[in-house]
Amino acid sequence: MDRRLFVSAVAGATALPSLAAAISPRFSPHAIRRLIDAADVAKDRGVALFDPSAPAWRGDAAQAEAFAADEDFWEPIQRAFDLDRTWINLNNGGCSPAPSHVMAQLERDLRFSNELPVIHMWQTLEPRIEIVRRELALEFGCDTEEMAITRNASEAMETLIFGIDLKRGDEVVVSNQNYGRMINAWKQRARREGIVLKEVSFPVPCTDPQQIVDAFAAAMTPRTRVMEITHITNLTGQILPVRELITMARAKGVVTFVDGAHAFAQFPFTRDELDVDYYGTSLHKWLLAPIGTGFLYVRKDKIEPMWPLMAGNPGQEADIRKYEEIGTHPAANHNAISVSLAFHRAIGAARKQARLKFLRDRWAKRLLAEGKGRVHVLTPLDSKWGGGIGFFNVDGLDPVKLGSWLVSQHRVVQTPIVHQEFSGIRVTPNVYTTLDEIDRFSELVLLAMRKGIA
């Protein structure tokens, strides 16, 4: 195993060798050992995990399926996290723990900043955001000058929601499964400025993408200016046909904002595959970056007319960095994104997607098989329209009470959800989740179905 390849993957040394050599982070030997262990397993399977030039470095669908159930590969990755294993955490969709070596860099940079903030933080660490920008742009498939680093998807999306010029009577179309904070932001504009917000509905699970496209199209009129959609819902994990929706809206002269809070780094895709003009996401979910990290993509010719959430500097009108003018903030958080991104790349996006779906299917299909017809899974299984997020309900069991019982009695964290059209429990394991934890969760749900909950 050539460790230099891994450092190259982390810092992107092939693009800017002199700068990368000067700023590349120092990793703890313990954390690197975990990745090297996984890489040794991958090497035995014919995959050079740390070789960016290898065709299979990112992983492809065929070999990803073979890795999905390979516990020899995933066990060392699980040990790359410092966790409280007295709990079973199946709410990584809310916010996921970061690997130990990501936290090590974050903590080291925070301490370094605190020694002399105006020099260490502003002059030494803050300029490194440009490397993070470059690497995220490379992963997303866009120009570096189209990538803004934000604190979360909410900041990214509200920059768009409040940044586009609209006038009284202009219409915005969303779904009633959009993230609540985004809907609230639109409602505030409606109250304050008199725009019209329309919420559409679509069935879950849905394996016919045209149904979703038709639902949005039916809500549009000549006064529609914006459509805001989720890439994958934070509720049932329904993946939307983003490209098809954008094509439909663009033909009607409608701008599309895409909320990718749960999509980026959960499954592989690029900007061009989606054909997006605007995209916002969080990185503390599936990329495993520190809490308070995200990005906003704006196509280059769309930057100037889109206002920033906080005022930029004179001369920044067409500069993507105007969306980062938020005042004093820690540089450590956004710089550690580079370490999380390297961890993600080393695993391989396709292998990660296959593993998350494998974990989802392990509990979902077991509950369906043993649930005697009482279990309903509202996430598309065996379909490209479902990912690692799973959502289910059980006839005769209130999901809120079941969720409370799982947490209070058995220390299993999950997410009860009550929507106006459906209710259930969202389950979101991550790459550190063990099969024992998944099986324990399944057994507890089956126990509740047999004996009830106190």
TILUM-460834 format. One record per residue (C-alpha): x, y, z; residue in three letters. Coordinates in nm, 3 decimals, padded with zeros to 5 digits, always signed. Layout:
% residues N
- X / Y / Z / ALA $
...
END
This chain:
% residues 454
- +00.000 / +00.000 / +00.000 / MET $
- +00.152 / +00.332 / -00.114 / ASP $
- +00.054 / +00.586 / +00.151 / ARG $
- +00.168 / +00.870 / -00.072 / ARG $
- -00.126 / +00.796 / -00.300 / LEU $
- -00.361 / +00.847 / -00.011 / PHE $
- -00.206 / +01.180 / +00.085 / VAL $
- -00.229 / +01.282 / -00.280 / SER $
- -00.597 / +01.195 / -00.282 / ALA $
- -00.652 / +01.398 / +00.034 / VAL $
- -00.474 / +01.715 / -00.067 / ALA $
- -00.515 / +01.697 / -00.444 / GLY $
- -00.140 / +01.725 / -00.489 / ALA $
- -00.160 / +01.648 / -00.860 / THR $
- -00.335 / +01.980 / -00.923 / ALA $
- -00.136 / +02.221 / -00.705 / LEU $
- +00.166 / +02.030 / -00.574 / PRO $
- +00.348 / +02.318 / -00.409 / SER $
- +00.044 / +02.457 / -00.231 / LEU $
- -00.086 / +02.113 / -00.136 / ALA $
- +00.247 / +02.017 / +00.012 / ALA $
- +00.242 / +02.328 / +00.227 / ALA $
- -00.109 / +02.282 / +00.366 / ILE $
- -00.186 / +01.911 / +00.358 / SER $
- -00.319 / +01.802 / +00.698 / PRO $
- -00.136 / +01.569 / +00.932 / ARG $
- -00.338 / +01.262 / +01.019 / PHE $
- -00.335 / +01.044 / +01.327 / SER $
- -00.170 / +00.705 / +01.263 / PRO $
- -00.465 / +00.532 / +01.432 / HIS $
- -00.716 / +00.676 / +01.187 / ALA $
- -00.505 / +00.609 / +00.880 / ILE $
- -00.453 / +00.249 / +00.996 / ARG $
- -00.828 / +00.187 / +00.962 / ARG $
- -00.832 / +00.298 / +00.599 / LEU $
- -00.519 / +00.103 / +00.519 / ILE $
- -00.680 / -00.210 / +00.666 / ASP $
- -00.982 / -00.159 / +00.440 / ALA $
- -00.754 / -00.088 / +00.145 / ALA $
- -00.568 / -00.414 / +00.201 / ASP $
- -00.899 / -00.601 / +00.182 / VAL $
- -00.990 / -00.412 / -00.134 / ALA $
- -00.652 / -00.494 / -00.286 / LYS $
- -00.724 / -00.863 / -00.232 / ASP $
- -01.047 / -00.804 / -00.430 / ARG $
- -00.854 / -00.643 / -00.715 / GLY $
- -00.926 / -00.278 / -00.630 / VAL $
- -00.651 / -00.021 / -00.565 / ALA $
- -00.843 / +00.186 / -00.314 / LEU $
- -00.595 / +00.471 / -00.281 / PHE $
- -00.492 / +00.501 / -00.645 / ASP $
- -00.684 / +00.791 / -00.804 / PRO $
- -00.561 / +00.689 / -01.149 / SER $
- -00.711 / +00.341 / -01.123 / ALA $
- -01.035 / +00.297 / -01.323 / PRO $
- -01.210 / +00.135 / -01.025 / ALA $
- -01.098 / +00.394 / -00.771 / TRP $
- -01.441 / +00.552 / -00.735 / ARG $
- -01.612 / +00.216 / -00.769 / GLY $
- -01.856 / +00.096 / -01.034 / ASP $
- -02.196 / -00.068 / -00.997 / ALA $
- -02.081 / -00.425 / -01.058 / ALA $
- -01.796 / -00.441 / -00.809 / GLN $
- -01.983 / -00.217 / -00.565 / ALA $
- -02.248 / -00.485 / -00.522 / GLU $
- -01.977 / -00.738 / -00.438 / ALA $
- -01.838 / -00.507 / -00.169 / PHE $
- -02.176 / -00.424 / -00.013 / ALA $
- -02.188 / -00.737 / +00.205 / ALA $
- -01.812 / -00.778 / +00.250 / ASP $
- -01.772 / -00.739 / +00.627 / GLU $
- -01.393 / -00.774 / +00.605 / ASP $
- -01.395 / -00.446 / +00.410 / PHE $
- -01.644 / -00.254 / +00.626 / TRP $
- -01.521 / -00.362 / +00.969 / GLU $
- -01.207 / -00.145 / +00.968 / PRO $
- -01.412 / +00.147 / +00.831 / ILE $
- -01.646 / +00.106 / +01.129 / GLN $
- -01.344 / +00.135 / +01.359 / ARG $
- -01.249 / +00.470 / +01.203 / ALA $
- -01.514 / +00.632 / +01.427 / PHE $
- -01.510 / +00.702 / +01.801 / ASP $
- -01.869 / +00.627 / +01.903 / LEU $
- -02.085 / +00.545 / +02.201 / ASP $
- -02.179 / +00.189 / +02.107 / ARG $
- -02.419 / +00.160 / +02.401 / THR $
- -02.656 / +00.340 / +02.165 / TRP $
- -02.767 / +00.230 / +01.818 / ILE $
- -02.774 / +00.543 / +01.604 / ASN $
- -03.011 / +00.510 / +01.310 / LEU $
- -03.061 / +00.883 / +01.263 / ASN $
- -02.756 / +00.974 / +01.059 / ASN $
- -02.985 / +01.155 / +00.818 / GLY $
- -03.024 / +01.423 / +01.082 / GLY $
- -02.653 / +01.459 / +01.149 / CYS $
- -02.381 / +01.197 / +01.133 / SER $
- -02.069 / +01.154 / +01.345 / PRO $
- -01.747 / +01.229 / +01.161 / ALA $
- -01.454 / +00.985 / +01.147 / PRO $
- -01.194 / +01.020 / +01.420 / SER $
- -00.926 / +01.166 / +01.195 / HIS $
- -01.168 / +01.434 / +01.070 / VAL $
- -01.234 / +01.536 / +01.429 / MET $
- -00.860 / +01.528 / +01.501 / ALA $
- -00.791 / +01.788 / +01.231 / GLN $
- -01.089 / +01.997 / +01.339 / LEU $
- -00.976 / +02.002 / +01.702 / GLU $
- -00.612 / +02.068 / +01.610 / ARG $
- -00.706 / +02.364 / +01.391 / ASP $
- -00.940 / +02.507 / +01.654 / LEU $
- -00.661 / +02.498 / +01.912 / ARG $
- -00.415 / +02.646 / +01.663 / PHE $
- -00.665 / +02.923 / +01.582 / SER $
- -00.716 / +03.002 / +01.947 / ASN $
- -00.345 / +03.063 / +02.003 / GLU $
- -00.356 / +03.378 / +01.787 / LEU $
- -00.685 / +03.402 / +01.593 / PRO $
- -00.612 / +03.709 / +01.382 / VAL $
- -00.297 / +03.544 / +01.244 / ILE $
- -00.346 / +03.169 / +01.276 / HIS $
- -00.714 / +03.160 / +01.179 / MET $
- -00.744 / +03.448 / +00.935 / TRP $
- -00.404 / +03.441 / +00.767 / GLN $
- -00.291 / +03.078 / +00.793 / THR $
- -00.606 / +02.863 / +00.795 / LEU $
- -00.872 / +03.065 / +00.615 / GLU $
- -00.693 / +03.071 / +00.275 / PRO $
- -00.709 / +02.689 / +00.274 / ARG $
- -01.077 / +02.717 / +00.192 / ILE $
- -00.965 / +02.746 / -00.169 / GLU $
- -00.839 / +02.387 / -00.162 / ILE $
- -01.171 / +02.272 / -00.015 / VAL $
- -01.352 / +02.466 / -00.287 / ARG $
- -01.143 / +02.305 / -00.558 / ARG $
- -01.192 / +01.951 / -00.428 / GLU $
- -01.568 / +01.987 / -00.378 / LEU $
- -01.599 / +02.134 / -00.726 / ALA $
- -01.405 / +01.838 / -00.864 / LEU $
- -01.636 / +01.594 / -00.686 / GLU $
- -01.954 / +01.773 / -00.795 / PHE $
- -01.824 / +01.825 / -01.149 / GLY $
- -01.840 / +02.202 / -01.169 / CYS $
- -01.603 / +02.495 / -01.207 / ASP $
- -01.418 / +02.601 / -00.893 / THR $
- -01.567 / +02.950 / -00.935 / GLU $
- -01.918 / +02.807 / -00.900 / GLU $
- -01.871 / +02.646 / -00.557 / MET $
- -01.948 / +02.835 / -00.234 / ALA $
- -01.880 / +02.680 / +00.108 / ILE $
- -02.173 / +02.723 / +00.347 / THR $
- -02.262 / +02.602 / +00.695 / ARG $
- -02.548 / +02.374 / +00.590 / ASN $
- -02.815 / +02.314 / +00.327 / ALA $
- -03.052 / +02.559 / +00.496 / SER $
- -02.806 / +02.845 / +00.452 / GLU $
- -02.742 / +02.742 / +00.092 / ALA $
- -03.109 / +02.711 / +00.001 / MET $
- -03.223 / +03.022 / +00.188 / GLU $
- -02.955 / +03.216 / +00.004 / THR $
- -03.141 / +03.119 / -00.313 / LEU $
- -03.491 / +03.157 / -00.169 / ILE $
- -03.426 / +03.511 / -00.046 / PHE $
- -03.176 / +03.597 / -00.319 / GLY $
- -03.394 / +03.576 / -00.630 / ILE $
- -03.590 / +03.883 / -00.734 / ASP $
- -03.966 / +03.824 / -00.731 / LEU $
- -04.262 / +04.057 / -00.735 / LYS $
- -04.612 / +04.041 / -00.588 / ARG $
- -04.821 / +03.773 / -00.758 / GLY $
- -04.523 / +03.569 / -00.882 / ASP $
- -04.572 / +03.199 / -00.813 / GLU $
- -04.336 / +02.946 / -00.657 / VAL $
- -04.406 / +02.572 / -00.678 / VAL $
- -04.278 / +02.329 / -00.415 / VAL $
- -04.393 / +01.992 / -00.288 / SER $
- -04.544 / +01.929 / +00.052 / ASN $
- -04.249 / +01.695 / +00.107 / GLN $
- -03.991 / +01.972 / +00.078 / ASN $
- -03.788 / +02.036 / +00.392 / TYR $
- -03.993 / +02.236 / +00.643 / GLY $
- -03.740 / +02.517 / +00.685 / ARG $
- -03.741 / +02.587 / +00.311 / MET $
- -04.121 / +02.591 / +00.299 / ILE $
- -04.120 / +02.831 / +00.595 / ASN $
- -03.876 / +03.059 / +00.412 / ALA $
- -04.106 / +03.074 / +00.109 / TRP $
- -04.406 / +03.137 / +00.335 / LYS $
- -04.223 / +03.431 / +00.489 / GLN $
- -04.170 / +03.580 / +00.143 / ARG $
- -04.539 / +03.520 / +00.070 / ALA $
- -04.643 / +03.705 / +00.388 / ARG $
- -04.395 / +03.985 / +00.340 / ARG $
- -04.397 / +04.038 / -00.036 / GLU $
- -04.719 / +03.886 / -00.164 / GLY $
- -04.572 / +03.606 / -00.375 / ILE $
- -04.789 / +03.296 / -00.418 / VAL $
- -04.667 / +02.960 / -00.287 / LEU $
- -04.812 / +02.639 / -00.429 / LYS $
- -04.752 / +02.300 / -00.268 / GLU $
- -04.801 / +01.987 / -00.478 / VAL $
- -04.838 / +01.628 / -00.367 / SER $
- -04.698 / +01.305 / -00.508 / PHE $
- -04.741 / +00.944 / -00.394 / PRO $
- -04.489 / +00.750 / -00.187 / VAL $
- -04.336 / +00.520 / -00.269 / PRO $
- -04.318 / +00.623 / -00.633 / CYS $
- -04.134 / +00.426 / -00.901 / THR $
- -04.286 / +00.611 / -01.197 / ASP $
- -04.092 / +00.938 / -01.229 / PRO $
- -04.343 / +01.079 / -01.474 / GLN $
- -04.602 / +01.094 / -01.196 / GLN $
- -04.382 / +01.339 / -01.009 / ILE $
- -04.304 / +01.545 / -01.318 / VAL $
- -04.675 / +01.565 / -01.404 / ASP $
- -04.765 / +01.673 / -01.050 / ALA $
- -04.528 / +01.970 / -01.065 / PHE $
- -04.619 / +02.058 / -01.422 / ALA $
- -04.990 / +02.067 / -01.336 / ALA $
- -04.928 / +02.334 / -01.072 / ALA $
- -04.749 / +02.571 / -01.307 / MET $
- -04.908 / +02.871 / -01.475 / THR $
- -04.772 / +03.162 / -01.681 / PRO $
- -04.703 / +03.337 / -01.347 / ARG $
- -04.477 / +03.060 / -01.212 / THR $
- -04.119 / +03.183 / -01.169 / ARG $
- -03.950 / +02.927 / -00.942 / VAL $
- -03.973 / +02.555 / -00.865 / MET $
- -03.790 / +02.427 / -00.558 / GLU $
- -03.746 / +02.051 / -00.534 / ILE $
- -03.561 / +01.803 / -00.317 / THR $
- -03.313 / +01.566 / -00.476 / HIS $
- -03.411 / +01.302 / -00.220 / ILE $
- -03.673 / +01.371 / +00.047 / THR $
- -03.575 / +01.384 / +00.411 / ASN $
- -03.896 / +01.195 / +00.491 / LEU $
- -03.926 / +00.864 / +00.306 / THR $
- -03.604 / +00.883 / +00.105 / GLY $
- -03.786 / +00.916 / -00.226 / GLN $
- -03.540 / +01.020 / -00.499 / ILE $
- -03.690 / +01.265 / -00.746 / LEU $
- -03.625 / +01.273 / -01.123 / PRO $
- -03.426 / +01.595 / -01.099 / VAL $
- -03.309 / +01.620 / -01.458 / ARG $
- -03.656 / +01.553 / -01.598 / GLU $
- -03.812 / +01.808 / -01.363 / LEU $
- -03.556 / +02.072 / -01.459 / ILE $
- -03.610 / +02.007 / -01.830 / THR $
- -03.986 / +02.047 / -01.789 / MET $
- -03.954 / +02.365 / -01.584 / ALA $
- -03.690 / +02.522 / -01.809 / ARG $
- -03.916 / +02.478 / -02.110 / ALA $
- -04.174 / +02.688 / -01.926 / LYS $
- -03.922 / +02.956 / -01.831 / GLY $
- -03.918 / +02.846 / -01.466 / VAL $
- -03.602 / +02.854 / -01.252 / VAL $
- -03.529 / +02.537 / -01.046 / THR $
- -03.360 / +02.527 / -00.705 / PHE $
- -03.250 / +02.181 / -00.590 / VAL $
- -03.221 / +02.093 / -00.222 / ASP $
- -02.966 / +01.811 / -00.207 / GLY $
- -02.924 / +01.798 / +00.171 / ALA $
- -02.949 / +01.419 / +00.181 / HIS $
- -02.814 / +01.340 / -00.165 / ALA $
- -02.453 / +01.452 / -00.192 / PHE $
- -02.218 / +01.167 / -00.091 / ALA $
- -02.507 / +00.929 / -00.025 / GLN $
- -02.506 / +00.820 / -00.390 / PHE $
- -02.289 / +00.925 / -00.685 / PRO $
- -02.390 / +01.194 / -00.933 / PHE $
- -02.246 / +01.505 / -01.096 / THR $
- -02.368 / +01.850 / -01.188 / ARG $
- -02.394 / +01.762 / -01.557 / ASP $
- -02.591 / +01.444 / -01.489 / GLU $
- -02.853 / +01.657 / -01.316 / LEU $
- -02.817 / +01.964 / -01.543 / ASP $
- -02.873 / +02.190 / -01.243 / VAL $
- -02.825 / +02.567 / -01.227 / ASP $
- -02.859 / +02.587 / -00.846 / TYR $
- -02.786 / +02.320 / -00.585 / TYR $
- -02.747 / +02.330 / -00.206 / GLY $
- -02.645 / +02.056 / +00.034 / THR $
- -02.519 / +01.974 / +00.382 / SER $
- -02.192 / +01.788 / +00.431 / LEU $
- -02.239 / +01.676 / +00.794 / HIS $
- -02.476 / +01.399 / +00.689 / LYS $
- -02.343 / +01.164 / +00.422 / TRP $
- -02.000 / +01.316 / +00.352 / LEU $
- -01.923 / +01.276 / +00.726 / LEU $
- -01.781 / +01.628 / +00.752 / ALA $
- -01.787 / +01.831 / +01.076 / PRO $
- -02.117 / +01.973 / +01.196 / ILE $
- -02.186 / +02.305 / +01.028 / GLY $
- -02.059 / +02.240 / +00.674 / THR $
- -02.231 / +02.252 / +00.336 / GLY $
- -02.204 / +02.400 / -00.010 / PHE $
- -02.398 / +02.610 / -00.257 / LEU $
- -02.353 / +02.565 / -00.630 / TYR $
- -02.460 / +02.846 / -00.864 / VAL $
- -02.391 / +02.825 / -01.238 / ARG $
- -02.143 / +03.096 / -01.329 / LYS $
- -02.374 / +03.311 / -01.541 / ASP $
- -02.639 / +03.299 / -01.266 / LYS $
- -02.418 / +03.435 / -00.984 / ILE $
- -02.443 / +03.808 / -01.051 / GLU $
- -02.825 / +03.839 / -01.046 / PRO $
- -02.861 / +03.616 / -00.735 / MET $
- -02.832 / +03.825 / -00.418 / TRP $
- -02.627 / +03.691 / -00.124 / PRO $
- -02.797 / +03.629 / +00.210 / LEU $
- -02.553 / +03.871 / +00.375 / MET $
- -02.408 / +04.163 / +00.182 / ALA $
- -02.093 / +04.095 / -00.016 / GLY $
- -01.806 / +04.335 / -00.075 / ASN $
- -01.791 / +04.584 / -00.363 / PRO $
- -01.661 / +04.405 / -00.669 / GLY $
- -01.795 / +04.065 / -00.562 / GLN $
- -02.117 / +04.087 / -00.761 / GLU $
- -02.017 / +03.802 / -00.994 / ALA $
- -01.790 / +03.623 / -00.743 / ASP $
- -01.915 / +03.297 / -00.587 / ILE $
- -01.740 / +03.404 / -00.265 / ARG $
- -02.001 / +03.672 / -00.201 / LYS $
- -02.216 / +03.392 / -00.056 / TYR $
- -01.948 / +03.326 / +00.208 / GLU $
- -01.947 / +03.678 / +00.358 / GLU $
- -02.100 / +03.573 / +00.690 / ILE $
- -01.862 / +03.749 / +00.930 / GLY $
- -01.614 / +03.587 / +01.167 / THR $
- -01.637 / +03.209 / +01.165 / HIS $
- -01.405 / +02.915 / +01.241 / PRO $
- -01.184 / +02.811 / +00.952 / ALA $
- -01.136 / +02.468 / +01.111 / ALA $
- -01.484 / +02.346 / +01.018 / ASN $
- -01.466 / +02.405 / +00.645 / HIS $
- -01.100 / +02.300 / +00.615 / ASN $
- -01.177 / +01.959 / +00.765 / ALA $
- -01.415 / +01.896 / +00.474 / ILE $
- -01.108 / +01.798 / +00.271 / SER $
- -01.036 / +01.510 / +00.510 / VAL $
- -01.395 / +01.386 / +00.497 / SER $
- -01.388 / +01.405 / +00.119 / LEU $
- -01.072 / +01.195 / +00.108 / ALA $
- -01.237 / +00.936 / +00.334 / PHE $
- -01.541 / +00.930 / +00.105 / HIS $
- -01.326 / +00.890 / -00.206 / ARG $
- -01.122 / +00.613 / -00.049 / ALA $
- -01.437 / +00.414 / +00.025 / ILE $
- -01.571 / +00.481 / -00.324 / GLY $
- -01.906 / +00.649 / -00.393 / ALA $
- -02.061 / +00.346 / -00.563 / ALA $
- -01.942 / +00.110 / -00.289 / ARG $
- -02.086 / +00.344 / -00.027 / LYS $
- -02.421 / +00.363 / -00.203 / GLN $
- -02.436 / -00.016 / -00.234 / ALA $
- -02.355 / -00.059 / +00.135 / ARG $
- -02.622 / +00.187 / +00.250 / LEU $
- -02.885 / +00.016 / +00.037 / LYS $
- -02.767 / -00.323 / +00.166 / PHE $
- -02.815 / -00.206 / +00.525 / LEU $
- -03.157 / -00.062 / +00.437 / ARG $
- -03.269 / -00.385 / +00.272 / ASP $
- -03.144 / -00.595 / +00.562 / ARG $
- -03.398 / -00.447 / +00.804 / TRP $
- -03.671 / -00.345 / +00.557 / ALA $
- -03.701 / -00.677 / +00.377 / LYS $
- -03.681 / -00.870 / +00.702 / ARG $
- -03.967 / -00.670 / +00.850 / LEU $
- -04.169 / -00.718 / +00.532 / LEU $
- -04.098 / -01.093 / +00.533 / ALA $
- -04.169 / -01.151 / +00.901 / GLU $
- -04.428 / -00.880 / +00.960 / GLY $
- -04.729 / -01.087 / +00.851 / LYS $
- -04.858 / -00.812 / +00.625 / GLY $
- -04.855 / -00.541 / +00.892 / ARG $
- -04.537 / -00.367 / +00.779 / VAL $
- -04.544 / -00.108 / +00.501 / HIS $
- -04.223 / +00.037 / +00.353 / VAL $
- -04.278 / +00.373 / +00.186 / LEU $
- -03.930 / +00.386 / +00.032 / THR $
- -03.885 / +00.237 / -00.318 / PRO $
- -03.693 / -00.089 / -00.279 / LEU $
- -03.514 / -00.258 / -00.571 / ASP $
- -03.540 / +00.072 / -00.757 / SER $
- -03.310 / +00.356 / -00.853 / LYS $
- -03.562 / +00.591 / -00.692 / TRP $
- -03.463 / +00.479 / -00.341 / GLY $
- -03.134 / +00.515 / -00.156 / GLY $
- -02.999 / +00.445 / +00.191 / GLY $
- -03.287 / +00.618 / +00.370 / ILE $
- -03.571 / +00.384 / +00.467 / GLY $
- -03.920 / +00.463 / +00.597 / PHE $
- -04.180 / +00.224 / +00.734 / PHE $
- -04.492 / +00.199 / +00.944 / ASN $
- -04.670 / -00.086 / +01.117 / VAL $
- -05.044 / -00.144 / +01.132 / ASP $
- -05.158 / -00.110 / +01.493 / GLY $
- -04.845 / +00.069 / +01.620 / LEU $
- -04.829 / +00.445 / +01.655 / ASP $
- -04.490 / +00.548 / +01.504 / PRO $
- -04.428 / +00.821 / +01.760 / VAL $
- -04.493 / +00.585 / +02.050 / LYS $
- -04.287 / +00.310 / +01.885 / LEU $
- -04.001 / +00.552 / +01.829 / GLY $
- -04.016 / +00.667 / +02.191 / SER $
- -04.015 / +00.307 / +02.313 / TRP $
- -03.712 / +00.223 / +02.100 / LEU $
- -03.517 / +00.520 / +02.240 / VAL $
- -03.625 / +00.512 / +02.603 / SER $
- -03.629 / +00.137 / +02.657 / GLN $
- -03.365 / +00.012 / +02.416 / HIS $
- -03.140 / +00.310 / +02.325 / ARG $
- -03.214 / +00.284 / +01.954 / VAL $
- -03.225 / +00.627 / +01.788 / VAL $
- -03.447 / +00.670 / +01.482 / GLN $
- -03.685 / +00.936 / +01.348 / THR $
- -04.064 / +00.917 / +01.389 / PRO $
- -04.231 / +01.137 / +01.126 / ILE $
- -04.593 / +01.249 / +01.102 / VAL $
- -04.670 / +01.407 / +00.765 / HIS $
- -05.011 / +01.526 / +00.652 / GLN $
- -05.033 / +01.234 / +00.410 / GLU $
- -04.841 / +00.955 / +00.584 / PHE $
- -04.660 / +00.866 / +00.904 / SER $
- -04.391 / +00.623 / +01.008 / GLY $
- -04.031 / +00.592 / +01.119 / ILE $
- -03.728 / +00.697 / +00.917 / ARG $
- -03.420 / +00.475 / +00.950 / VAL $
- -03.081 / +00.605 / +00.838 / THR $
- -02.775 / +00.391 / +00.918 / PRO $
- -02.430 / +00.491 / +00.794 / ASN $
- -02.105 / +00.321 / +00.699 / VAL $
- -02.009 / +00.269 / +01.063 / TYR $
- -02.335 / +00.083 / +01.142 / THR $
- -02.284 / -00.288 / +01.212 / THR $
- -02.502 / -00.577 / +01.103 / LEU $
- -02.560 / -00.661 / +01.469 / ASP $
- -02.707 / -00.314 / +01.521 / GLU $
- -02.935 / -00.348 / +01.220 / ILE $
- -03.050 / -00.692 / +01.334 / ASP $
- -03.111 / -00.570 / +01.689 / ARG $
- -03.335 / -00.295 / +01.555 / PHE $
- -03.531 / -00.543 / +01.342 / SER $
- -03.576 / -00.781 / +01.635 / GLU $
- -03.705 / -00.502 / +01.858 / LEU $
- -03.964 / -00.391 / +01.602 / VAL $
- -04.080 / -00.750 / +01.560 / LEU $
- -04.096 / -00.784 / +01.939 / LEU $
- -04.313 / -00.471 / +01.961 / ALA $
- -04.539 / -00.615 / +01.696 / MET $
- -04.580 / -00.942 / +01.885 / ARG $
- -04.611 / -00.814 / +02.240 / LYS $
- -04.693 / -00.447 / +02.209 / GLY $
- -04.518 / -00.160 / +02.387 / ILE $
- -04.574 / -00.043 / +02.740 / ALA $
END
